[in-house]
Amino acid sequence: MTLLHIHVFFFYFVLYSHDRTMQDIVYKLVPNLQEKEKKRRQEFASKHGLSEEVKEEPPCQSNEKEKEDEGADKDYHRNDEQVNLCLECKGNLKHLKKKYLRISSQATICHLKKFLALKVFNDISKYGDVEILCNDELLGKSHTLKFVAVTRWRVKDVPLTLHYRKKTIDL
């Protein structure tokens, strides 16, 4: 397998990852698909001697249920694609006790800066004093981790390694 094959595989893998919203739309459009899929999974599990506890997909919610949950933020992005991350200190800032994280790929660099400000300075309002780099390139605060992984990290080994440092003075 050449490097080109690996690159193409990674490209398609990243683009076609599981999307919960799209799955819910498909379940709503195709009648009985969810029930048939559940039945096939149970048959497969019993045929191959796997445990009968097949993880069930949450049923499609009706509009009334969605209206009830609008005010409550109970998601916490647990169903998002996750990114393995290593945060290493570059400079004279305090090192993290636990430098490995597993967080949503939709988290932004700004979220990481606030997390680091809280851990390093014990003050979230100092997040502007933290810079985050990937491959010695300063990252924008609105970049998502998925964007950074695809455009900056590319096909390097996991976890995605980011460095943080105290903000340098702009002259």
CORZIUR-V793911 format. One record per pair of residues at least 4 apart in sequence whose ideal C-beta (glycine too) atoms are under 8 Angstrom apart, sorted by sequence separation. I is the first residue (numbers start at 1). J is the second residue. D is the distance in Angstrom with one decimal. If there is no record, write none. Layout:
[[I | J | D] [I | J | D]]
This chain:
[[1 | 5 | 4.7] [2 | 6 | 7.3] [3 | 7 | 6.2] [4 | 8 | 6.4] [5 | 9 | 6.2] [6 | 10 | 6.2] [7 | 11 | 6.3] [8 | 12 | 6.5] [9 | 13 | 6.1] [10 | 14 | 6.2] [11 | 15 | 6.4] [12 | 16 | 5.9] [13 | 17 | 7.1] [19 | 23 | 6.5] [20 | 24 | 6.5] [21 | 25 | 6.6] [22 | 26 | 6.5] [23 | 27 | 6.4] [24 | 28 | 6.5] [25 | 29 | 6.3] [26 | 30 | 5.9] [32 | 36 | 5.6] [33 | 37 | 6.1] [34 | 38 | 6.4] [35 | 39 | 6.4] [36 | 40 | 6.4] [37 | 41 | 6.5] [38 | 42 | 6.5] [39 | 43 | 6.4] [40 | 44 | 6.2] [41 | 45 | 6.3] [42 | 46 | 6.4] [43 | 47 | 6.0] [44 | 48 | 6.2] [46 | 50 | 7.7] [61 | 65 | 4.2] [62 | 66 | 7.2] [63 | 67 | 6.3] [64 | 68 | 6.7] [65 | 69 | 6.5] [66 | 70 | 6.8] [75 | 79 | 7.2] [89 | 93 | 5.2] [95 | 99 | 7.4] [103 | 107 | 5.0] [107 | 111 | 4.5] [108 | 112 | 7.4] [109 | 113 | 6.2] [110 | 114 | 6.5] [111 | 115 | 6.4] [112 | 116 | 6.2] [113 | 117 | 6.2] [114 | 118 | 6.5] [115 | 119 | 6.4] [116 | 120 | 5.4] [117 | 121 | 5.2] [118 | 122 | 6.8] [126 | 130 | 7.4] [133 | 137 | 6.1] [139 | 143 | 5.3] [143 | 147 | 5.0] [144 | 148 | 7.1] [145 | 149 | 6.1] [146 | 150 | 6.3] [147 | 151 | 5.9] [148 | 152 | 5.0] [149 | 153 | 4.8] [150 | 154 | 7.4] [1 | 6 | 6.2] [18 | 23 | 7.3] [45 | 50 | 4.1] [61 | 66 | 5.5] [69 | 74 | 6.8] [89 | 94 | 7.4] [107 | 112 | 6.8] [118 | 123 | 7.3] [121 | 126 | 4.5] [133 | 138 | 5.7] [134 | 139 | 5.8] [143 | 148 | 5.4] [148 | 153 | 6.4] [27 | 33 | 5.8] [44 | 50 | 7.6] [45 | 51 | 6.8] [46 | 52 | 6.9] [89 | 95 | 4.8] [117 | 123 | 6.3] [118 | 124 | 4.8] [132 | 138 | 7.7] [133 | 139 | 6.5] [26 | 33 | 6.8] [27 | 34 | 4.7] [45 | 52 | 6.1] [89 | 96 | 7.2] [117 | 124 | 5.3] [131 | 138 | 5.9] [132 | 139 | 5.1] [153 | 160 | 5.1] [61 | 69 | 7.9] [117 | 125 | 7.4] [121 | 129 | 7.1] [153 | 161 | 8.0] [45 | 54 | 5.4] [87 | 96 | 5.9] [117 | 126 | 4.6] [139 | 148 | 6.2] [42 | 52 | 7.1] [114 | 124 | 5.3] [117 | 127 | 4.0] [120 | 130 | 7.2] [88 | 99 | 6.2] [116 | 127 | 7.4] [149 | 160 | 5.3] [42 | 54 | 5.6] [87 | 99 | 5.1] [117 | 129 | 7.0] [148 | 160 | 6.9] [41 | 54 | 4.8] [86 | 99 | 5.7] [87 | 100 | 8.0] [114 | 127 | 4.5] [117 | 130 | 5.6] [139 | 152 | 7.5] [86 | 100 | 5.6] [87 | 101 | 6.7] [113 | 127 | 4.3] [116 | 130 | 5.0] [134 | 148 | 5.7] [148 | 162 | 7.6] [85 | 100 | 7.1] [86 | 101 | 7.9] [113 | 128 | 7.7] [137 | 152 | 6.5] [145 | 160 | 6.9] [38 | 54 | 7.3] [84 | 100 | 7.2] [85 | 101 | 4.5] [116 | 132 | 7.6] [84 | 101 | 7.7] [85 | 102 | 7.2] [110 | 127 | 7.3] [113 | 130 | 4.7] [135 | 152 | 5.9] [38 | 56 | 6.6] [84 | 102 | 5.6] [85 | 103 | 6.4] [134 | 152 | 4.4] [135 | 153 | 7.6] [38 | 57 | 7.2] [83 | 102 | 7.2] [113 | 132 | 6.3] [134 | 153 | 6.4] [37 | 57 | 7.4] [82 | 102 | 5.4] [83 | 103 | 6.2] [96 | 116 | 7.9] [112 | 132 | 5.8] [82 | 103 | 6.8] [83 | 104 | 7.3] [82 | 104 | 6.5] [83 | 105 | 4.7] [34 | 57 | 6.3] [81 | 104 | 7.4] [82 | 105 | 6.6] [96 | 119 | 5.9] [109 | 132 | 5.3] [139 | 162 | 7.6] [80 | 104 | 4.0] [81 | 105 | 4.4] [83 | 107 | 7.7] [96 | 120 | 7.7] [34 | 59 | 6.9] [80 | 105 | 6.1] [81 | 106 | 7.9] [87 | 112 | 7.3] [94 | 119 | 7.7] [34 | 60 | 7.1] [80 | 106 | 5.4] [94 | 120 | 4.8] [134 | 160 | 7.6] [77 | 104 | 4.0] [93 | 120 | 5.4] [134 | 161 | 7.7] [136 | 163 | 7.8] [113 | 141 | 6.6] [134 | 162 | 5.4] [77 | 106 | 6.3] [87 | 116 | 7.0] [133 | 162 | 6.7] [134 | 163 | 7.6] [27 | 57 | 7.7] [77 | 107 | 7.7] [109 | 139 | 4.8] [132 | 162 | 5.5] [133 | 163 | 4.7] [109 | 140 | 6.5] [110 | 141 | 4.1] [132 | 163 | 7.2] [133 | 164 | 7.5] [28 | 60 | 5.4] [109 | 141 | 5.1] [110 | 142 | 6.8] [132 | 164 | 5.2] [133 | 165 | 7.1] [27 | 60 | 4.9] [108 | 141 | 6.6] [109 | 142 | 7.2] [112 | 145 | 7.9] [131 | 164 | 6.8] [23 | 57 | 7.4] [108 | 142 | 5.9] [109 | 143 | 5.0] [130 | 164 | 5.7] [131 | 165 | 5.4] [108 | 143 | 6.4] [130 | 165 | 7.6] [131 | 166 | 7.4] [24 | 60 | 5.6] [108 | 144 | 5.6] [109 | 145 | 7.9] [130 | 166 | 7.1] [131 | 167 | 5.1] [24 | 61 | 8.0] [107 | 144 | 6.8] [108 | 145 | 7.6] [129 | 166 | 6.1] [130 | 167 | 6.5] [131 | 168 | 7.0] [106 | 144 | 5.6] [107 | 145 | 5.4] [129 | 167 | 5.0] [105 | 144 | 6.6] [106 | 145 | 7.5] [109 | 148 | 7.4] [128 | 167 | 6.9] [105 | 145 | 5.2] [106 | 146 | 6.8] [104 | 145 | 7.6] [105 | 146 | 3.9] [103 | 145 | 7.1] [90 | 133 | 6.9] [105 | 149 | 7.2] [120 | 164 | 7.9] [116 | 164 | 5.3] [112 | 162 | 7.2] [112 | 164 | 7.9] [20 | 79 | 4.9] [100 | 159 | 6.5] [85 | 145 | 6.9] [83 | 145 | 4.6] [18 | 81 | 7.3] [83 | 146 | 7.0] [17 | 81 | 5.3] [81 | 146 | 7.0] [83 | 149 | 6.2] [93 | 164 | 6.9] [93 | 165 | 6.5] [86 | 159 | 4.6] [88 | 161 | 6.4] [90 | 163 | 4.0] [93 | 166 | 5.6] [84 | 158 | 5.1] [85 | 159 | 5.5] [86 | 160 | 7.1] [88 | 162 | 7.4] [89 | 163 | 7.3] [90 | 164 | 6.7] [91 | 165 | 4.0] [92 | 166 | 7.3] [84 | 159 | 3.8] [85 | 160 | 5.2] [86 | 161 | 4.6] [87 | 162 | 5.7] [88 | 163 | 5.2] [89 | 164 | 6.2] [90 | 165 | 4.6] [91 | 166 | 5.7] [83 | 159 | 7.9] [84 | 160 | 6.7] [85 | 161 | 7.9] [86 | 162 | 7.2] [87 | 163 | 7.8] [88 | 164 | 7.5] [89 | 165 | 7.3] [83 | 160 | 6.0] [85 | 162 | 6.6] [87 | 164 | 6.0] [14 | 146 | 7.7] [14 | 149 | 7.6] [14 | 150 | 5.7] [10 | 154 | 7.7] [10 | 155 | 5.0] [7 | 154 | 7.7] [7 | 155 | 5.8] [6 | 155 | 5.8] [3 | 155 | 7.9]]
